[in-house]
Amino acid sequence: MLTEIKVPPLPESVSDAVIVGWHKKPGETIQRDEPLVDLETDKVVLEVPAPCDGQLAEILLAENETVTSGQLLGTLKALATAPAEHSNPSNNQNITPAMGPAVRKLLLEHDLDHHDIARQNLKRLNKEDVLAHLEQQPKTEPTPKPTQPKAETKTEAVKKPTPKAQPRSVTDTEERPHKRVPMTRLRSRIAERLLDVTQNTAMLTTFNEVNMAAVMELRSNYQEAFEKSHNIRLGFMSFFVRAASEALKRFPEINASLDGNEVVYHGFCDIGVAISSERGLVVPILRNSERMSLAEVEKQISAYADKAQHNRLSIDDISGGTFTITNGGVFGSLMSTPILNPPQSAILGMHSIQQRPIAENGQVVIRPMMYLALSYDHRIIDGKSAVQFLRSIKEMLEQPARMLLDL
């Protein structure tokens, strides 16, 4: 009996996908729910699992082909019972663990086979497993240079003419290497969206700076207790998410979006948090962030970061959103102009914390300062609202106790 393997349903915002690669070849066996083929959309990499235990019968569409929702990819010959090689879980040599695209790329780069990484009952191979295996490998000693011959004696020495230096050719391709690599679908889509934003929105940016001393002191005083109570570290992002959520309640136009000639006001805060991954920047969504505690925010961000690292983010994880926060400070950025994430109307940019002199009560003091940037669509947001919104975030961060007590 043949079972059809089809492209899973894609959301309306994703029109098609590209086949990244197949995990199995025709004739090879596979277990139910084991990844069978990877599809790359302009947002995430989707793993299509095997619908049942069986043997891959036929591949109808190969790597790099474009597919659409519901399209037939291949067929699987279902087996009534599990293949014999899987009957003994302790036989690691016959088990193919599930692994994401990042893991397969790492194995290929270091010429490794998954069997090289031994672990009992290994069902899924993670990037950390491969890196740990590489760390345990002995370091290769550099090959010693050959011993130089002794200098010629005076009686044997023959004066040789010094060769003239030849000019180096600037067209020598071996000395000036280069390569051409096609853009990934994610990078291509990012480029398309960013160009669309600059051409089809009236984007402006307003700046401010915030004294982070109070937040840093709060973290320092309660970090140990917070981690012990919630099993997660207290970072800066949760304070910004909380401050942004409160400010969005006060300025609903910042939380709105433009749909044709209509402005859509959202009665909830779905804040996207930009996370860097191997495939580029992704923005998973914190749903109803206005109801989340600091611990809930930190746990959700940590879970998203782990999924992004292993290419396990789903389309639902990154779809929607009413506002975005991006932190260029983790890469050392002092100030930047974040670009809107349409159809959202605003985005908040965080930056590096630096000790800088400021005037405080008539005295020059050194404080940990961060520049904030708010880019917004001037078509639906007035400059006054944007400035007041950013100032509201600044005030809440400089007095976090009032924010946490809803004062």
C-alpha positions as CSV (number, residue, x, y, z in Angstrom):
1,M,0.0,0.0,0.0
2,L,1.4,3.4,-1.0
3,T,1.0,6.5,1.1
4,E,1.2,9.9,-0.5
5,I,3.7,12.4,0.9
6,K,2.3,16.0,0.3
7,V,3.4,19.5,1.1
8,P,1.6,20.5,4.3
9,P,-0.9,23.4,4.3
10,L,0.9,26.7,4.0
11,P,-0.6,29.9,5.5
12,E,-2.0,32.6,3.2
13,S,1.1,34.8,3.7
14,V,3.3,32.0,2.3
15,S,2.6,31.1,-1.3
16,D,5.2,28.4,-2.0
17,A,8.3,26.6,-0.7
18,V,11.5,25.1,-2.0
19,I,12.7,21.6,-1.3
20,V,15.9,21.8,0.7
21,G,16.7,18.1,0.7
22,W,15.4,14.6,1.3
23,H,16.6,12.6,4.4
24,K,16.1,9.2,2.7
25,K,16.7,7.7,-0.7
26,P,14.2,5.4,-2.5
27,G,14.3,2.0,-1.0
28,E,15.4,3.2,2.4
29,T,13.2,2.5,5.5
30,I,11.9,5.2,7.8
31,Q,9.9,5.4,11.0
32,R,6.7,7.3,11.6
33,D,7.3,11.0,12.5
34,E,10.9,10.8,11.5
35,P,11.9,13.8,9.3
36,L,11.6,12.8,5.6
37,V,12.0,16.0,3.6
38,D,12.8,19.7,4.4
39,L,11.0,22.6,2.8
40,E,12.2,26.1,3.0
41,T,9.7,29.0,2.9
42,D,10.5,32.7,3.1
43,K,10.1,32.4,6.9
44,V,11.1,29.0,8.3
45,V,12.3,25.6,7.3
46,L,9.6,23.0,7.6
47,E,10.3,19.4,8.4
48,V,7.8,17.0,6.7
49,P,7.7,13.8,8.8
50,A,6.9,10.3,7.6
51,P,3.2,9.6,8.0
52,C,3.9,6.0,9.0
53,D,6.6,3.3,9.2
54,G,7.6,2.3,5.8
55,Q,10.0,2.4,2.9
56,L,10.4,5.4,0.6
57,A,9.1,4.2,-2.7
58,E,9.5,7.2,-5.0
59,I,10.7,10.8,-5.0
60,L,8.6,12.9,-7.5
61,L,10.2,16.3,-6.8
62,A,13.9,16.8,-6.3
63,E,16.0,19.3,-4.3
64,N,15.7,23.0,-5.2
65,E,12.3,22.5,-6.9
66,T,9.5,25.0,-5.9
67,V,6.3,23.4,-4.5
68,T,2.9,24.7,-3.3
69,S,0.5,23.6,-0.5
70,G,-0.9,20.1,-1.0
71,Q,1.5,19.2,-3.9
72,L,2.6,15.6,-4.1
73,L,6.2,15.1,-3.2
74,G,6.6,11.3,-3.3
75,T,5.2,8.1,-2.1
76,L,5.9,5.8,0.9
77,K,5.3,2.1,1.0
78,A,3.7,1.4,4.3
79,L,4.9,-1.5,6.4
80,A,2.5,-3.5,8.6
81,T,5.2,-3.9,11.3
82,A,8.3,-1.8,12.1
83,P,11.4,-2.7,10.2
84,A,13.6,-5.3,11.8
85,E,16.5,-3.0,12.3
86,H,14.4,-0.9,14.7
87,S,13.3,-3.8,16.8
88,N,16.3,-3.4,19.1
89,P,16.7,0.2,20.3
90,S,20.0,-0.5,21.9
91,N,21.5,-1.1,18.4
92,N,22.5,2.5,17.7
93,Q,24.2,1.5,14.4
94,N,20.8,0.9,12.9
95,I,19.0,3.9,14.2
96,T,18.9,7.1,12.3
97,P,18.2,9.9,14.7
98,A,16.1,12.9,13.8
99,M,18.2,16.0,13.0
100,G,17.6,19.5,11.6
101,P,19.2,21.1,8.6
102,A,21.8,22.9,10.8
103,V,23.0,19.6,12.2
104,R,23.2,17.9,8.8
105,K,25.3,20.9,7.5
106,L,27.6,20.6,10.5
107,L,28.1,16.9,9.9
108,L,28.9,17.5,6.2
109,E,31.4,20.3,7.0
110,H,33.4,18.0,9.3
111,D,32.9,14.8,7.3
112,L,31.1,13.1,10.1
113,D,28.4,10.4,10.1
114,H,25.7,10.4,12.8
115,H,27.1,6.9,13.9
116,D,30.3,8.7,14.9
117,I,28.4,10.4,17.7
118,A,27.6,7.5,20.0
119,R,24.9,7.9,22.6
120,Q,22.5,5.3,24.0
121,N,18.9,5.5,22.6
122,L,19.6,8.6,20.6
123,K,16.3,9.7,19.0
124,R,17.3,13.2,18.0
125,L,20.7,14.6,17.2
126,N,21.1,18.3,18.2
127,K,23.8,20.8,17.2
128,E,25.2,20.6,20.8
129,D,25.8,16.9,20.4
130,V,27.9,17.4,17.3
131,L,29.9,20.3,18.9
132,A,30.5,18.3,22.0
133,H,31.8,15.4,19.9
134,L,34.2,17.8,18.0
135,E,35.5,19.2,21.3
136,Q,36.5,15.7,22.4
137,Q,38.5,14.9,19.3
138,P,42.3,15.1,19.7
139,K,43.9,18.3,18.3
140,T,45.9,17.7,15.1
141,E,49.6,18.7,15.6
142,P,51.0,20.9,12.9
143,T,53.4,19.2,10.5
144,P,57.0,20.3,11.3
145,K,58.8,22.3,8.7
146,P,61.7,20.6,6.9
147,T,65.2,21.4,8.3
148,Q,67.0,24.0,6.2
149,P,70.3,23.0,4.6
150,K,73.5,24.4,6.1
151,A,75.0,27.5,4.5
152,E,77.6,26.9,1.9
153,T,81.3,27.2,2.9
154,K,83.4,29.9,1.4
155,T,85.2,27.5,-0.9
156,E,81.9,26.1,-2.1
157,A,79.9,29.3,-2.2
158,V,79.0,30.6,-5.7
159,K,77.6,34.0,-5.9
160,K,74.2,33.7,-7.5
161,P,72.5,36.6,-9.2
162,T,69.6,38.1,-7.3
163,P,66.4,37.5,-9.3
164,K,64.4,40.6,-10.0
165,A,61.0,40.7,-8.3
166,Q,58.2,40.1,-10.7
167,P,55.2,42.4,-10.5
168,R,52.1,40.6,-9.2
169,S,49.2,40.5,-11.6
170,V,46.0,42.0,-10.2
171,T,44.0,39.7,-12.4
172,D,45.4,36.6,-10.8
173,T,42.2,34.8,-9.7
174,E,44.1,32.4,-7.4
175,E,45.4,35.4,-5.4
176,R,42.0,37.2,-5.4
177,P,39.4,34.4,-4.8
178,H,35.7,35.0,-5.0
179,K,32.5,33.0,-5.2
180,R,28.9,33.5,-6.1
181,V,26.2,32.1,-3.9
182,P,22.5,32.4,-4.6
183,M,20.5,34.2,-1.9
184,T,18.5,32.0,0.4
185,R,14.7,32.3,0.3
186,L,14.8,33.9,3.7
187,R,17.4,36.5,2.7
188,S,15.6,37.2,-0.6
189,R,12.3,37.7,1.2
190,I,14.0,40.0,3.8
191,A,15.5,42.1,1.0
192,E,12.1,42.3,-0.8
193,R,10.2,43.3,2.3
194,L,12.8,45.9,3.4
195,L,12.8,47.5,-0.1
196,D,9.0,47.5,0.0
197,V,9.0,49.3,3.4
198,T,11.3,52.1,2.2
199,Q,9.2,52.6,-0.9
200,N,5.7,52.2,0.4
201,T,5.7,53.7,3.9
202,A,6.4,57.1,5.4
203,M,8.9,55.9,7.9
204,L,10.4,58.2,10.4
205,T,12.6,57.5,13.5
206,T,12.7,59.3,16.8
207,F,15.4,58.8,19.4
208,N,15.8,59.0,23.2
209,E,18.1,57.6,25.9
210,V,17.4,55.7,29.0
211,N,19.4,55.4,32.3
212,M,19.6,51.7,32.9
213,A,20.9,52.0,36.5
214,A,17.6,51.1,38.2
215,V,17.0,48.1,36.0
216,M,20.5,46.9,36.5
217,E,20.4,47.3,40.2
218,L,17.1,45.4,40.3
219,R,18.5,42.5,38.3
220,S,21.6,42.5,40.5
221,N,19.6,42.3,43.7
222,Y,17.1,39.7,42.7
223,Q,18.9,37.7,39.9
224,E,19.8,34.7,42.2
225,A,16.3,34.5,43.8
226,F,14.6,35.0,40.4
227,E,16.6,32.2,38.8
228,K,16.1,29.9,41.8
229,S,12.3,30.5,41.8
230,H,11.7,30.4,38.0
231,N,14.6,28.4,36.7
232,I,15.4,31.1,34.2
233,R,17.8,34.0,34.2
234,L,16.4,37.6,34.4
235,G,17.4,39.5,31.3
236,F,16.9,43.0,30.0
237,M,14.4,42.0,27.2
238,S,11.6,41.1,29.7
239,F,11.7,44.7,31.1
240,F,11.5,46.2,27.6
241,V,8.6,43.8,26.7
242,R,6.8,44.8,29.9
243,A,7.4,48.5,29.3
244,A,6.4,48.3,25.7
245,S,3.2,46.4,26.5
246,E,2.2,49.1,29.1
247,A,3.0,51.9,26.6
248,L,1.0,50.3,23.8
249,K,-2.1,50.4,26.1
250,R,-1.7,54.1,26.5
251,F,-1.0,54.8,22.8
252,P,-3.2,52.4,20.8
253,E,-2.2,54.0,17.5
254,I,1.3,52.6,17.9
255,N,-0.2,49.1,18.2
256,A,-2.3,49.6,15.1
257,S,-1.8,48.6,11.4
258,L,-2.9,49.9,8.1
259,D,-5.1,47.7,5.9
260,G,-5.9,49.5,2.7
261,N,-7.7,52.7,3.6
262,E,-8.6,51.4,7.1
263,V,-6.6,51.5,10.4
264,V,-6.9,48.3,12.4
265,Y,-6.6,48.9,16.2
266,H,-5.6,45.8,18.1
267,G,-7.0,45.2,21.6
268,F,-4.0,43.0,22.5
269,C,-0.2,43.1,22.4
270,D,1.5,40.5,20.3
271,I,5.1,41.6,20.5
272,G,7.7,40.2,18.1
273,V,11.2,39.8,19.5
274,A,14.0,39.7,16.9
275,I,16.3,36.6,17.3
276,S,19.4,35.9,15.3
277,S,19.6,32.4,13.8
278,E,21.9,30.6,11.3
279,R,19.5,31.4,8.6
280,G,19.2,35.1,9.5
281,L,17.0,37.2,11.7
282,V,13.6,35.7,12.7
283,V,10.9,37.4,14.7
284,P,8.8,35.0,16.9
285,I,5.8,36.4,18.6
286,L,5.0,36.8,22.3
287,R,1.2,36.4,22.2
288,N,-0.8,38.6,24.7
289,S,2.4,40.0,26.2
290,E,0.4,42.5,28.3
291,R,-0.7,39.5,30.4
292,M,2.8,38.0,30.8
293,S,5.1,38.2,33.8
294,L,8.8,38.8,33.5
295,A,9.5,35.1,34.1
296,E,7.0,34.1,31.4
297,V,8.6,36.4,28.9
298,E,12.1,35.1,29.7
299,K,11.0,31.5,29.4
300,Q,9.1,32.1,26.1
301,I,12.1,33.9,24.6
302,S,14.5,31.2,25.7
303,A,12.2,28.5,24.1
304,Y,12.0,30.5,20.8
305,A,15.8,31.0,20.8
306,D,16.3,27.2,21.2
307,K,13.8,26.4,18.4
308,A,15.5,29.0,16.1
309,Q,18.9,27.5,16.8
310,H,17.7,24.1,15.7
311,N,15.5,25.3,12.8
312,R,12.3,24.2,14.6
313,L,10.3,27.4,14.5
314,S,6.9,26.9,13.0
315,I,5.0,29.4,10.8
316,D,2.6,30.0,13.6
317,D,5.5,31.0,15.9
318,I,6.5,33.9,13.6
319,S,3.1,34.9,12.0
320,G,1.2,38.0,13.1
321,G,2.5,40.5,15.6
322,T,1.4,44.0,16.4
323,F,4.8,45.5,17.4
324,T,8.4,44.5,17.3
325,I,11.5,44.9,19.5
326,T,15.0,44.4,18.1
327,N,18.2,44.5,20.1
328,G,21.2,45.6,18.1
329,G,23.1,46.1,21.4
330,V,23.9,42.4,21.6
331,F,26.1,42.9,18.5
332,G,27.7,46.1,19.8
333,S,25.5,48.6,18.0
334,L,25.5,52.0,19.7
335,M,22.7,53.5,17.6
336,S,20.7,52.5,14.5
337,T,17.5,53.1,12.7
338,P,15.4,49.9,12.8
339,I,13.2,49.2,9.7
340,L,9.5,48.5,10.1
341,N,8.1,45.0,10.0
342,P,4.9,45.4,7.9
343,P,2.0,45.5,8.4
344,Q,3.1,46.7,11.8
345,S,3.3,50.5,12.2
346,A,6.2,50.8,14.7
347,I,9.4,49.0,15.9
348,L,11.6,49.7,19.0
349,G,15.3,49.4,18.7
350,M,17.5,48.7,21.8
351,H,21.3,49.3,21.7
352,S,24.5,48.8,23.8
353,I,24.6,50.0,27.4
354,Q,27.6,52.4,27.8
355,Q,28.9,54.3,30.8
356,R,28.5,57.9,29.8
357,P,28.6,61.3,31.6
358,I,25.2,62.9,32.1
359,A,23.8,65.9,34.1
360,E,21.9,64.9,37.2
361,N,20.7,67.4,39.8
362,G,23.2,69.9,38.4
363,Q,26.1,67.5,38.7
364,V,28.0,65.5,36.0
365,V,27.8,61.8,36.9
366,I,28.6,58.6,35.1
367,R,25.6,56.4,34.4
368,P,24.9,53.2,32.3
369,M,23.0,54.7,29.3
370,M,21.3,53.2,26.3
371,Y,20.0,54.9,23.2
372,L,16.5,53.9,22.1
373,A,15.1,54.3,18.6
374,L,11.4,54.1,17.6
375,S,10.8,53.9,13.8
376,Y,7.1,54.5,12.9
377,D,4.8,54.9,9.9
378,H,4.0,58.6,9.8
379,R,0.8,57.8,7.7
380,I,-1.0,56.7,10.8
381,I,1.2,57.8,13.7
382,D,1.8,61.5,14.5
383,G,5.2,62.6,15.7
384,K,3.8,63.7,19.0
385,S,2.4,60.2,19.8
386,A,5.7,58.6,18.8
387,V,7.8,60.9,21.0
388,Q,5.4,60.5,24.0
389,F,5.3,56.7,23.5
390,L,9.1,56.5,23.6
391,R,9.3,58.8,26.5
392,S,6.8,56.6,28.4
393,I,9.0,53.6,27.9
394,K,12.0,55.6,29.1
395,E,10.2,56.6,32.3
396,M,9.0,53.1,33.1
397,L,12.5,51.7,32.7
398,E,14.1,54.4,34.8
399,Q,11.5,53.6,37.5
400,P,10.8,49.9,37.1
401,A,9.2,49.5,40.5
402,R,6.4,51.8,39.5
403,M,5.9,49.8,36.3
404,L,5.9,46.4,38.1
405,L,3.4,47.8,40.6
406,D,1.1,49.3,37.9
407,L,1.6,52.8,39.3
